Amino acid sequence: MTIQDDLKRIIQDHHLEDWLGAYPWLTGCLGDPSASIWFIGENPSMAGVEAEDKRSRTKSENLQWNFHDGDRIFREAIVEAGLKSGLPEAEGGWRCYVTNAIKAPEIVALRNEKKRKSRYWKEQAEIWLPVLQRQIDSGKPKVLVALGGQVFKIVTYMKSLSLRCPPLEKIDHYSYVMFRPEVGSKRGPRHPDRILDFKRSIHALAQRYMPN
């Protein structure tokens, strides 16, 4: 069963909007599932998906995590850490895997409002847990890296239900680094030291979990 098959089944079983029919490239995963390091995002931004689909003539899975400045810093960090070869924006060369805990895209502002009630994101976690579990079972991750605190909460909740997975770690989300001020400091969005800290966090993961 492919990831597309899984997505279609969940969409049908839970009567979700069929974004996959409109955007077949939006699989919510990218890279090499046999890699040691897996990065886990929250879910796709519908506004970003629509904009990227209009902008790009070539429709491939590589459109994912490849749109705004946050994506660019994320890919740059992965390349600099040796977790991808070639240009950051190019297809192929992956030595890590990137996926989302929640596969369905949403408008970010609307989602942020809804998920103030924990029942909302917990219900989503329950829906998508089997898909993430199959991804993990068919891959070889040594660590799951949550991109941000909300993802860490979602995957931790999945683990409390039944998710079997390797150790879970957390780093800042690239969008937090690039678009939001840092809590507890005077460092604003795109602060050079925050970008450097983000890249160092990924380099440290590569040093710990990548085979020599």
Z-matrix of the N, CA and C atoms (Angstrom, degrees):
N
C 1 1.462
C 2 1.524 1 109.52
N 3 1.320 2 117.71 1 129.26
C 4 1.456 3 122.35 2 -179.73
C 5 1.520 4 110.66 3 -86.71
N 6 1.331 5 115.68 4 167.04
C 7 1.464 6 119.46 5 176.92
C 8 1.523 7 110.39 6 -61.98
N 9 1.342 8 116.52 7 -34.93
C 10 1.469 9 118.90 8 177.75
C 11 1.521 10 111.08 9 -63.49
N 12 1.334 11 117.12 10 -39.54
C 13 1.470 12 120.79 11 177.39
C 14 1.528 13 110.91 12 -61.52
N 15 1.334 14 115.32 13 -43.42
C 16 1.462 15 120.06 14 178.22
C 17 1.521 16 111.23 15 -60.95
N 18 1.334 17 116.13 16 -45.87
C 19 1.457 18 120.29 17 -178.75
C 20 1.525 19 110.93 18 -62.35
N 21 1.318 20 117.51 19 -44.48
C 22 1.459 21 121.43 20 -179.81
C 23 1.530 22 111.09 21 -61.41
N 24 1.328 23 116.21 22 -40.49
C 25 1.465 24 119.82 23 -178.95
C 26 1.530 25 110.85 24 -65.75
N 27 1.345 26 116.52 25 -44.68
C 28 1.470 27 119.69 26 -179.89
C 29 1.525 28 110.39 27 -64.88
N 30 1.321 29 116.71 28 -42.17
C 31 1.465 30 120.98 29 178.29
C 32 1.527 31 110.26 30 -57.49
N 33 1.330 32 116.05 31 -45.38
C 34 1.460 33 120.72 32 -178.43
C 35 1.531 34 111.66 33 -70.66
N 36 1.331 35 116.76 34 -46.64
C 37 1.458 36 120.50 35 -175.10
C 38 1.527 37 112.64 36 -65.25
N 39 1.333 38 116.22 37 -32.15
C 40 1.465 39 119.85 38 -175.92
C 41 1.527 40 112.87 39 -108.76
N 42 1.326 41 115.52 40 10.01
C 43 1.468 42 121.59 41 175.23
C 44 1.529 43 111.93 42 55.53
N 45 1.325 44 115.29 43 44.60
C 46 1.452 45 121.31 44 178.84
C 47 1.525 46 110.30 45 -86.21
N 48 1.316 47 115.60 46 158.35
C 49 1.463 48 119.39 47 174.96
C 50 1.523 49 109.07 48 -62.80
N 51 1.322 50 117.35 49 133.15
C 52 1.462 51 121.89 50 -174.02
C 53 1.536 52 110.74 51 -82.95
N 54 1.335 53 115.20 52 76.48
C 55 1.463 54 117.79 53 177.26
C 56 1.531 55 111.54 54 -68.70
N 57 1.340 56 117.32 55 -25.66
C 58 1.457 57 120.29 56 -176.86
C 59 1.526 58 110.98 57 -66.71
N 60 1.333 59 116.98 58 -31.03
C 61 1.452 60 119.72 59 176.63
C 62 1.516 61 111.91 60 -66.08
N 63 1.345 62 115.76 61 -36.58
C 64 1.465 63 120.28 62 179.63
C 65 1.521 64 112.00 63 -81.41
N 66 1.340 65 115.96 64 -33.90
C 67 1.474 66 120.92 65 -176.13
C 68 1.531 67 109.04 66 -131.75
N 69 1.325 68 117.88 67 78.57
C 70 1.472 69 120.11 68 -176.82
C 71 1.526 70 113.56 69 -60.75
N 72 1.316 71 117.43 70 -21.25
C 73 1.461 72 121.32 71 -179.51
C 74 1.526 73 112.43 72 -77.49
N 75 1.334 74 117.60 73 -11.55
C 76 1.466 75 121.74 74 -173.77
C 77 1.536 76 110.29 75 -87.44
N 78 1.316 77 115.46 76 72.92
C 79 1.462 78 121.08 77 -176.76
C 80 1.522 79 112.67 78 -88.13
N 81 1.329 80 117.39 79 -13.05
C 82 1.456 81 119.78 80 -178.65
C 83 1.505 82 113.84 81 73.77
N 84 1.330 83 116.89 82 20.90
C 85 1.464 84 120.05 83 176.01
C 86 1.528 85 109.18 84 -157.02
N 87 1.323 86 114.90 85 152.97
C 88 1.461 87 120.75 86 -175.45
C 89 1.521 88 108.47 87 -161.16
N 90 1.319 89 116.42 88 141.76
C 91 1.454 90 120.01 89 175.89
C 92 1.509 91 112.89 90 108.50
N 93 1.328 92 115.85 91 -154.32
C 94 1.461 93 123.10 92 -173.17
C 95 1.528 94 109.99 93 -108.59
N 96 1.335 95 118.23 94 107.89
C 97 1.477 96 120.03 95 -178.53
C 98 1.523 97 113.82 96 -67.57
N 99 1.333 98 117.39 97 -14.36
C 100 1.464 99 119.50 98 177.06
C 101 1.531 100 111.96 99 -85.54
N 102 1.328 101 116.52 100 -0.43
C 103 1.467 102 120.88 101 -179.80
C 104 1.524 103 111.08 102 -72.82
N 105 1.332 104 115.73 103 158.97
C 106 1.462 105 121.60 104 -177.78
C 107 1.520 106 112.92 105 -73.69
N 108 1.344 107 116.39 106 -34.76
C 109 1.461 108 120.85 107 -172.71
C 110 1.523 109 109.86 108 -106.86
N 111 1.329 110 115.35 109 124.99
C 112 1.462 111 122.12 110 176.17
C 113 1.526 112 108.77 111 -116.57
N 114 1.319 113 116.13 112 126.52
C 115 1.457 114 121.72 113 173.54
C 116 1.531 115 108.72 114 -96.36
N 117 1.324 116 116.52 115 132.20
C 118 1.458 117 121.56 116 -177.12
C 119 1.528 118 109.27 117 -114.64
N 120 1.328 119 116.50 118 116.55
C 121 1.450 120 121.46 119 173.92
C 122 1.518 121 110.40 120 -92.77
N 123 1.327 122 115.32 121 178.97
C 124 1.469 123 119.30 122 -178.33
C 125 1.524 124 110.63 123 -84.04
N 126 1.324 125 117.47 124 -69.49
C 127 1.464 126 122.17 125 177.06
C 128 1.525 127 108.09 126 -164.51
N 129 1.331 128 118.05 127 163.07
C 130 1.464 129 119.63 128 -178.72
C 131 1.534 130 111.93 129 -72.93
N 132 1.328 131 115.30 130 150.51
C 133 1.463 132 122.16 131 173.45
C 134 1.524 133 109.01 132 -86.62
N 135 1.328 134 116.91 133 120.11
C 136 1.463 135 119.80 134 -178.02
C 137 1.525 136 111.55 135 -62.14
N 138 1.342 137 117.56 136 -38.93
C 139 1.466 138 119.76 137 178.67
C 140 1.524 139 110.51 138 -61.14
N 141 1.324 140 116.97 139 -42.61
C 142 1.456 141 120.76 140 178.11
C 143 1.517 142 112.31 141 -66.27
N 144 1.320 143 116.37 142 -39.50
C 145 1.468 144 121.18 143 178.65
C 146 1.529 145 110.30 144 -60.98
N 147 1.320 146 116.41 145 -47.91
C 148 1.464 147 120.20 146 -178.85
C 149 1.523 148 111.35 147 -63.51
N 150 1.324 149 116.44 148 -42.55
C 151 1.457 150 120.09 149 -179.32
C 152 1.526 151 111.39 150 -66.08
N 153 1.322 152 117.01 151 -43.32
C 154 1.457 153 120.53 152 -179.78
C 155 1.516 154 111.40 153 -66.22
N 156 1.314 155 117.13 154 -38.66
C 157 1.462 156 120.38 155 179.35
C 158 1.528 157 111.09 156 -63.89
N 159 1.326 158 116.73 157 -37.99
C 160 1.466 159 120.48 158 178.26
C 161 1.522 160 111.41 159 -71.46
N 162 1.322 161 116.27 160 -35.99
C 163 1.460 162 121.22 161 -173.59
C 164 1.518 163 113.07 162 -74.68
N 165 1.317 164 116.66 163 -35.53
C 166 1.462 165 120.57 164 -171.09
C 167 1.526 166 112.31 165 -98.50
N 168 1.314 167 115.74 166 133.91
C 169 1.464 168 120.75 167 175.29
C 170 1.524 169 111.06 168 -79.31
N 171 1.304 170 116.52 169 -34.52
C 172 1.458 171 121.48 170 -178.65
C 173 1.524 172 109.18 171 -91.85
N 174 1.319 173 115.98 172 117.06
C 175 1.466 174 120.78 173 -177.75
C 176 1.527 175 108.89 174 -98.17
N 177 1.304 176 116.48 175 103.35
C 178 1.458 177 120.64 176 177.67
C 179 1.521 178 108.80 177 -141.70
N 180 1.319 179 116.46 178 167.37
C 181 1.463 180 121.23 179 -179.90
C 182 1.526 181 111.21 180 -60.94
N 183 1.334 182 117.35 181 -19.69
C 184 1.459 183 120.39 182 -179.71
C 185 1.532 184 112.76 183 -68.48
N 186 1.326 185 118.22 184 -9.52
C 187 1.463 186 120.35 185 173.27
C 188 1.525 187 111.28 186 -65.49
N 189 1.328 188 115.67 187 -22.15
C 190 1.458 189 119.91 188 -178.07
C 191 1.530 190 110.73 189 -73.23
N 192 1.351 191 115.24 190 143.77
C 193 1.464 192 121.07 191 -177.73
C 194 1.535 193 110.85 192 51.33
N 195 1.330 194 115.44 193 43.67
C 196 1.467 195 118.54 194 -172.70
C 197 1.522 196 110.66 195 -152.33
N 198 1.360 197 117.04 196 37.04
C 199 1.453 198 118.91 197 -173.55
C 200 1.526 199 113.46 198 -120.92
N 201 1.331 200 117.84 199 -63.74
C 202 1.463 201 119.56 200 -172.73
C 203 1.540 202 110.87 201 -100.36
N 204 1.334 203 115.75 202 -177.65
C 205 1.461 204 120.59 203 -175.96
C 206 1.525 205 112.69 204 -64.01
N 207 1.333 206 117.44 205 -30.03
C 208 1.456 207 119.90 206 175.38
C 209 1.520 208 111.27 207 -63.39
N 210 1.332 209 116.21 208 -45.79
C 211 1.467 210 120.49 209 175.84
C 212 1.525 211 111.19 210 -57.97
N 213 1.335 212 115.28 211 -41.52
C 214 1.472 213 120.19 212 -178.14
C 215 1.525 214 110.96 213 -61.85
N 216 1.337 215 117.19 214 -44.73
C 217 1.457 216 120.09 215 179.28
C 218 1.529 217 110.86 216 -65.64
N 219 1.319 218 116.43 217 -38.92
C 220 1.464 219 120.92 218 177.48
C 221 1.522 220 110.41 219 -59.76
N 222 1.319 221 116.39 220 -48.86
C 223 1.464 222 119.60 221 -179.17
C 224 1.531 223 111.26 222 -67.03
N 225 1.304 224 117.05 223 -39.41
C 226 1.465 225 119.79 224 177.04
C 227 1.533 226 110.27 225 -58.89
N 228 1.324 227 116.34 226 -44.78
C 229 1.460 228 120.70 227 -179.45
C 230 1.518 229 111.81 228 -62.30
N 231 1.328 230 116.27 229 -40.08
C 232 1.462 231 121.05 230 179.52
C 233 1.529 232 110.26 231 -64.47
N 234 1.330 233 116.78 232 -44.72
C 235 1.467 234 120.23 233 179.32
C 236 1.521 235 110.64 234 -64.26
N 237 1.324 236 117.23 235 -46.38
C 238 1.459 237 121.03 236 -178.44
C 239 1.520 238 112.56 237 -63.54
N 240 1.334 239 116.84 238 -26.87
C 241 1.470 240 121.18 239 178.43
C 242 1.529 241 112.35 240 -86.65
N 243 1.320 242 117.44 241 -1.15
C 244 1.461 243 120.65 242 -179.81
C 245 1.509 244 114.14 243 82.29
N 246 1.342 245 117.13 244 16.52
C 247 1.461 246 120.94 245 -178.87
C 248 1.520 247 112.41 246 -95.78
N 249 1.324 248 116.59 247 4.31
C 250 1.461 249 122.80 248 173.40
C 251 1.522 250 106.75 249 -160.72
N 252 1.326 251 116.14 250 141.41
C 253 1.456 252 120.40 251 176.10
C 254 1.518 253 109.73 252 -103.43
N 255 1.324 254 116.15 253 163.40
C 256 1.454 255 120.45 254 179.68
C 257 1.515 256 111.54 255 83.34
N 258 1.332 257 114.94 256 -168.73
C 259 1.457 258 119.94 257 178.67
C 260 1.530 259 110.09 258 -69.56
N 261 1.327 260 117.54 259 145.72
C 262 1.467 261 119.53 260 -178.28
C 263 1.521 262 113.49 261 -55.25
N 264 1.340 263 116.83 262 -39.94
C 265 1.460 264 120.20 263 -175.05
C 266 1.529 265 113.84 264 -83.72
N 267 1.329 266 117.55 265 -7.09
C 268 1.466 267 121.17 266 -173.71
C 269 1.526 268 111.74 267 -80.19
N 270 1.326 269 114.94 268 159.33
C 271 1.464 270 120.46 269 174.67
C 272 1.520 271 109.52 270 -73.66
N 273 1.323 272 115.52 271 155.26
C 274 1.456 273 120.99 272 171.49
C 275 1.516 274 114.48 273 76.63
N 276 1.324 275 114.06 274 178.53
C 277 1.453 276 121.42 275 178.12
C 278 1.515 277 114.82 276 79.33
N 279 1.330 278 116.91 277 13.12
C 280 1.469 279 120.03 278 -173.85
C 281 1.528 280 112.18 279 -75.44
N 282 1.329 281 114.89 280 134.70
C 283 1.465 282 122.37 281 171.77
C 284 1.529 283 109.82 282 -123.07
N 285 1.330 284 115.06 283 21.94
C 286 1.461 285 122.29 284 174.11
C 287 1.532 286 106.77 285 -148.49
N 288 1.304 287 115.99 286 179.59
C 289 1.467 288 121.15 287 -178.52
C 290 1.520 289 107.47 288 -134.19
N 291 1.320 290 116.18 289 139.83
C 292 1.459 291 121.70 290 179.59
C 293 1.525 292 107.73 291 -125.10
N 294 1.318 293 116.73 292 130.90
C 295 1.452 294 119.82 293 177.52
C 296 1.528 295 108.83 294 -147.88
N 297 1.313 296 115.95 295 174.74
C 298 1.462 297 122.11 296 178.29
C 299 1.513 298 110.46 297 -113.80
N 300 1.325 299 115.95 298 144.31
C 301 1.460 300 119.98 299 173.38
C 302 1.524 301 110.01 300 -67.27
N 303 1.333 302 116.14 301 -44.50
C 304 1.461 303 123.13 302 178.33
C 305 1.524 304 107.13 303 -108.78
N 306 1.319 305 117.83 304 120.96
C 307 1.465 306 120.15 305 -172.13
C 308 1.527 307 113.34 306 -84.76
N 309 1.319 308 118.16 307 -23.71
C 310 1.461 309 121.08 308 -173.76
C 311 1.526 310 111.05 309 -77.46
N 312 1.335 311 118.57 310 132.33
C 313 1.470 312 121.20 311 178.24
C 314 1.521 313 111.36 312 -76.40
N 315 1.334 314 115.28 313 150.82
C 316 1.459 315 121.84 314 176.43
C 317 1.521 316 109.55 315 -146.21
N 318 1.318 317 116.29 316 158.14
C 319 1.450 318 121.22 317 169.32
C 320 1.527 319 107.78 318 -68.27
N 321 1.326 320 117.41 319 125.59
C 322 1.467 321 121.26 320 -171.10
C 323 1.527 322 112.04 321 -57.54
N 324 1.324 323 117.42 322 -47.76
C 325 1.468 324 119.80 323 -176.93
C 326 1.523 325 111.73 324 -61.35
N 327 1.334 326 116.90 325 -40.21
C 328 1.466 327 119.98 326 179.11
C 329 1.522 328 111.09 327 -68.16
N 330 1.319 329 115.38 328 -39.94
C 331 1.465 330 118.85 329 179.24
C 332 1.527 331 110.57 330 -64.82
N 333 1.325 332 116.93 331 -42.66
C 334 1.461 333 119.90 332 -179.98
C 335 1.524 334 111.55 333 -59.06
N 336 1.326 335 115.93 334 -35.39
C 337 1.461 336 120.10 335 178.10
C 338 1.529 337 110.78 336 -69.74
N 339 1.334 338 116.07 337 -45.14
C 340 1.466 339 120.34 338 -177.61
C 341 1.523 340 112.71 339 -64.95
N 342 1.325 341 116.04 340 -40.50
C 343 1.459 342 118.56 341 -171.87
C 344 1.527 343 113.24 342 -79.57
N 345 1.334 344 117.25 343 3.44
C 346 1.455 345 119.32 344 169.57
C 347 1.521 346 110.27 345 -61.63
N 348 1.326 347 115.41 346 -27.61
C 349 1.459 348 120.90 347 172.33
C 350 1.526 349 107.58 348 -93.05
N 351 1.316 350 116.22 349 114.39
C 352 1.463 351 120.05 350 -173.18
C 353 1.523 352 112.71 351 -60.10
N 354 1.326 353 116.72 352 -24.78
C 355 1.457 354 119.09 353 -179.33
C 356 1.529 355 111.18 354 -61.16
N 357 1.340 356 115.97 355 -30.36
C 358 1.467 357 119.84 356 -178.77
C 359 1.523 358 111.12 357 -63.78
N 360 1.349 359 117.07 358 -55.67
C 361 1.460 360 117.89 359 -176.95
C 362 1.531 361 111.70 360 -73.52
N 363 1.337 362 116.91 361 -24.46
C 364 1.462 363 118.34 362 176.10
C 365 1.530 364 111.15 363 -68.56
N 366 1.330 365 116.54 364 -39.24
C 367 1.465 366 119.14 365 176.18
C 368 1.521 367 110.85 366 -63.51
N 369 1.316 368 117.14 367 -39.93
C 370 1.462 369 120.20 368 176.43
C 371 1.524 370 110.96 369 -63.52
N 372 1.325 371 116.12 370 -42.12
C 373 1.464 372 119.98 371 178.59
C 374 1.522 373 111.30 372 -59.71
N 375 1.317 374 116.29 373 -39.88
C 376 1.462 375 120.65 374 179.66
C 377 1.522 376 111.05 375 -65.77
N 378 1.337 377 116.46 376 -37.38
C 379 1.467 378 120.68 377 178.87
C 380 1.520 379 111.46 378 -65.19
N 381 1.338 380 116.12 379 -44.73
C 382 1.472 381 120.20 380 -170.11
C 383 1.515 382 113.90 381 -94.99
N 384 1.318 383 118.35 382 -6.56
C 385 1.465 384 121.04 383 178.92
C 386 1.538 385 112.77 384 -53.36
N 387 1.345 386 119.72 385 -47.61
C 388 1.472 387 118.78 386 -178.09
C 389 1.526 388 113.37 387 -59.94
N 390 1.328 389 117.18 388 -33.07
C 391 1.466 390 119.74 389 -179.69
C 392 1.524 391 110.24 390 -69.67
N 393 1.331 392 116.60 391 -46.83
C 394 1.463 393 119.25 392 177.42
C 395 1.520 394 111.19 393 -62.00
N 396 1.323 395 116.52 394 -37.24
C 397 1.465 396 119.22 395 178.69
C 398 1.517 397 111.29 396 -62.90
N 399 1.329 398 117.70 397 -43.10
C 400 1.467 399 119.93 398 178.50
C 401 1.522 400 110.89 399 -65.24
N 402 1.323 401 116.87 400 -37.24
C 403 1.457 402 119.24 401 176.27
C 404 1.534 403 110.25 402 -60.62
N 405 1.318 404 116.44 403 -47.51
C 406 1.464 405 120.32 404 -179.44
C 407 1.518 406 111.13 405 -62.63
N 408 1.345 407 116.50 406 -43.98
C 409 1.465 408 120.84 407 -177.66
C 410 1.521 409 112.18 408 -64.60
N 411 1.333 410 117.29 409 -28.87
C 412 1.466 411 120.07 410 -178.92
C 413 1.529 412 112.34 411 -93.09
N 414 1.328 413 117.20 412 -4.36
C 415 1.458 414 121.67 413 179.22
C 416 1.511 415 111.37 414 -111.09
N 417 1.350 416 114.45 415 -164.86
C 418 1.461 417 119.22 416 -178.33
C 419 1.532 418 111.38 417 -138.27
N 420 1.312 419 118.04 418 48.90
C 421 1.473 420 118.31 419 -178.49
C 422 1.528 421 112.28 420 -70.89
N 423 1.327 422 115.62 421 141.24
C 424 1.456 423 121.76 422 172.26
C 425 1.526 424 110.80 423 -99.74
N 426 1.335 425 115.88 424 -17.93
C 427 1.457 426 120.82 425 178.97
C 428 1.515 427 108.80 426 -154.66
N 429 1.329 428 116.74 427 142.84
C 430 1.458 429 122.70 428 168.91
C 431 1.525 430 106.80 429 -104.39
N 432 1.323 431 116.35 430 129.71
C 433 1.461 432 121.30 431 -178.07
C 434 1.523 433 108.50 432 -112.13
N 435 1.322 434 116.07 433 108.15
C 436 1.464 435 120.79 434 178.83
C 437 1.515 436 109.69 435 -75.48
N 438 1.334 437 115.29 436 127.16
C 439 1.455 438 121.20 437 177.73
C 440 1.527 439 108.25 438 -88.31
N 441 1.323 440 115.57 439 85.72
C 442 1.460 441 120.56 440 178.60
C 443 1.518 442 113.79 441 103.76
N 444 1.332 443 114.51 442 162.16
C 445 1.453 444 121.16 443 -175.74
C 446 1.509 445 114.66 444 -66.45
N 447 1.336 446 117.68 445 -35.67
C 448 1.465 447 119.47 446 -178.98
C 449 1.523 448 110.97 447 -66.36
N 450 1.312 449 116.72 448 -40.97
C 451 1.466 450 119.95 449 177.20
C 452 1.527 451 109.90 450 -63.66
N 453 1.318 452 116.28 451 -40.66
C 454 1.465 453 120.12 452 178.54
C 455 1.526 454 110.06 453 -59.07
N 456 1.339 455 117.56 454 -41.88
C 457 1.467 456 121.03 455 178.03
C 458 1.528 457 111.04 456 -64.18
N 459 1.328 458 116.76 457 -43.03
C 460 1.461 459 120.53 458 -177.87
C 461 1.522 460 111.02 459 -63.26
N 462 1.343 461 116.27 460 -48.94
C 463 1.465 462 119.02 461 -177.56
C 464 1.525 463 110.71 462 -69.37
N 465 1.325 464 117.66 463 -35.75
C 466 1.467 465 120.30 464 175.68
C 467 1.531 466 110.34 465 -61.86
N 468 1.329 467 116.57 466 -40.17
C 469 1.462 468 119.99 467 176.53
C 470 1.525 469 110.65 468 -64.83
N 471 1.324 470 117.55 469 -42.36
C 472 1.457 471 120.77 470 175.92
C 473 1.528 472 110.79 471 -57.29
N 474 1.325 473 116.38 472 -41.93
C 475 1.464 474 120.45 473 179.18
C 476 1.524 475 110.78 474 -63.54
N 477 1.329 476 117.64 475 -36.27
C 478 1.466 477 120.75 476 179.82
C 479 1.526 478 111.34 477 -67.45
N 480 1.313 479 116.73 478 -22.17
C 481 1.465 480 121.23 479 178.07
C 482 1.518 481 110.49 480 -84.48
N 483 1.322 482 116.41 481 -65.22
C 484 1.463 483 118.52 482 -178.41
C 485 1.520 484 113.87 483 -165.34
N 486 1.328 485 118.73 484 -2.78
C 487 1.462 486 120.55 485 -174.12
C 488 1.518 487 110.98 486 -62.14
N 489 1.316 488 115.79 487 125.85
C 490 1.461 489 122.80 488 174.85
C 491 1.530 490 107.47 489 -101.61
N 492 1.313 491 116.28 490 120.56
C 493 1.456 492 118.58 491 -174.57
C 494 1.515 493 110.25 492 -155.55
N 495 1.333 494 116.70 493 165.44
C 496 1.465 495 120.78 494 175.03
C 497 1.528 496 110.14 495 -71.79
N 498 1.330 497 118.45 496 -178.40
C 499 1.469 498 120.97 497 179.90
C 500 1.529 499 112.02 498 -54.38
N 501 1.333 500 114.84 499 146.74
C 502 1.456 501 122.34 500 -179.81
C 503 1.523 502 109.00 501 -110.43
N 504 1.330 503 116.45 502 125.82
C 505 1.461 504 122.12 503 175.66
C 506 1.530 505 108.53 504 -120.17
N 507 1.324 506 115.73 505 167.06
C 508 1.463 507 120.57 506 -178.03
C 509 1.518 508 110.47 507 -133.09
N 510 1.327 509 116.47 508 137.83
C 511 1.459 510 122.57 509 169.07
C 512 1.526 511 107.47 510 -130.71
N 513 1.324 512 116.50 511 169.80
C 514 1.456 513 119.55 512 177.51
C 515 1.524 514 110.76 513 -63.26
N 516 1.320 515 114.93 514 150.31
C 517 1.461 516 119.89 515 173.50
C 518 1.526 517 108.67 516 -78.67
N 519 1.319 518 115.92 517 138.72
C 520 1.468 519 120.15 518 -178.77
C 521 1.525 520 112.07 519 -60.46
N 522 1.324 521 117.97 520 -32.57
C 523 1.466 522 119.94 521 178.06
C 524 1.528 523 110.93 522 -69.00
N 525 1.322 524 116.93 523 -34.82
C 526 1.467 525 121.07 524 175.29
C 527 1.531 526 110.27 525 -61.94
N 528 1.322 527 115.42 526 -43.44
C 529 1.466 528 120.53 527 -179.90
C 530 1.521 529 111.37 528 -64.32
N 531 1.319 530 116.61 529 -40.59
C 532 1.464 531 120.80 530 -171.15
C 533 1.527 532 114.03 531 -91.29
N 534 1.324 533 117.78 532 -24.55
C 535 1.462 534 118.91 533 -170.56
C 536 1.527 535 115.56 534 -123.35
N 537 1.334 536 118.04 535 -7.31
C 538 1.461 537 119.58 536 -176.73
C 539 1.522 538 110.88 537 -131.98
N 540 1.331 539 118.41 538 146.41
C 541 1.466 540 120.25 539 175.83
C 542 1.518 541 110.53 540 -66.97
N 543 1.309 542 115.04 541 151.04
C 544 1.459 543 120.56 542 -178.72
C 545 1.521 544 110.52 543 -78.34
N 546 1.317 545 115.96 544 129.90
C 547 1.460 546 120.98 545 178.29
C 548 1.525 547 109.60 546 -67.53
N 549 1.328 548 116.12 547 130.82
C 550 1.454 549 120.57 548 175.25
C 551 1.512 550 115.47 549 85.36
N 552 1.324 551 116.85 550 6.59
C 553 1.466 552 119.70 551 177.20
C 554 1.521 553 108.97 552 -144.29
N 555 1.304 554 115.86 553 176.47
C 556 1.456 555 121.28 554 177.74
C 557 1.533 556 111.61 555 -97.89
N 558 1.307 557 116.40 556 9.21
C 559 1.469 558 119.48 557 -178.23
C 560 1.528 559 109.78 558 -81.58
N 561 1.305 560 116.11 559 121.56
C 562 1.448 561 121.03 560 -177.39
C 563 1.508 562 112.92 561 -88.54
N 564 1.339 563 116.75 562 -176.14
C 565 1.467 564 120.47 563 175.76
C 566 1.526 565 110.97 564 -57.54
N 567 1.313 566 115.81 565 143.84
C 568 1.473 567 124.10 566 175.86
C 569 1.533 568 113.00 567 66.67
N 570 1.313 569 117.10 568 14.52
C 571 1.466 570 118.83 569 178.13
C 572 1.530 571 108.63 570 -59.68
N 573 1.328 572 117.91 571 131.34
C 574 1.476 573 120.24 572 -176.15
C 575 1.519 574 113.76 573 -55.66
N 576 1.341 575 116.69 574 -37.77
C 577 1.463 576 118.90 575 -179.74
C 578 1.524 577 111.90 576 -69.98
N 579 1.321 578 117.15 577 -32.72
C 580 1.466 579 119.66 578 176.40
C 581 1.528 580 110.30 579 -67.92
N 582 1.306 581 116.93 580 -41.30
C 583 1.463 582 120.41 581 177.32
C 584 1.526 583 109.74 582 -62.42
N 585 1.333 584 116.20 583 -43.19
C 586 1.461 585 120.08 584 178.92
C 587 1.523 586 110.86 585 -63.17
N 588 1.330 587 117.47 586 -42.87
C 589 1.468 588 120.66 587 178.26
C 590 1.525 589 111.08 588 -61.40
N 591 1.335 590 116.27 589 -40.54
C 592 1.461 591 120.13 590 179.27
C 593 1.524 592 110.55 591 -62.79
N 594 1.324 593 116.26 592 -45.88
C 595 1.463 594 119.43 593 -179.86
C 596 1.525 595 111.09 594 -65.11
N 597 1.318 596 116.68 595 -37.12
C 598 1.463 597 119.97 596 178.28
C 599 1.525 598 111.69 597 -65.37
N 600 1.336 599 116.97 598 -34.41
C 601 1.467 600 119.51 599 179.68
C 602 1.526 601 110.99 600 -64.81
N 603 1.321 602 116.91 601 -37.39
C 604 1.460 603 120.36 602 178.24
C 605 1.526 604 110.88 603 -73.99
N 606 1.323 605 116.45 604 -37.81
C 607 1.470 606 119.54 605 176.89
C 608 1.525 607 110.33 606 -62.02
N 609 1.336 608 117.28 607 -40.62
C 610 1.462 609 120.76 608 179.09
C 611 1.526 610 111.45 609 -63.23
N 612 1.323 611 117.23 610 -38.84
C 613 1.464 612 120.67 611 176.75
C 614 1.526 613 110.99 612 -62.85
N 615 1.329 614 116.02 613 -42.95
C 616 1.461 615 120.30 614 179.32
C 617 1.536 616 110.55 615 -62.02
N 618 1.314 617 116.08 616 -39.97
C 619 1.467 618 120.01 617 179.88
C 620 1.530 619 111.29 618 -64.63
N 621 1.327 620 117.32 619 -34.91
C 622 1.468 621 120.60 620 -176.25
C 623 1.528 622 113.09 621 -83.18
N 624 1.314 623 116.57 622 -35.81
C 625 1.465 624 117.85 623 -167.70
C 626 1.531 625 115.55 624 -113.19
N 627 1.318 626 117.73 625 -11.71
C 628 1.463 627 118.18 626 179.80
C 629 1.512 628 110.38 627 -85.01
N 630 1.336 629 117.56 628 138.62
C 631 1.465 630 119.99 629 176.04
C 632 1.514 631 111.09 630 -65.85
N 633 1.313 632 116.71 631 149.48
C 634 1.467 633 121.08 632 179.16
C 635 1.527 634 111.06 633 -67.24
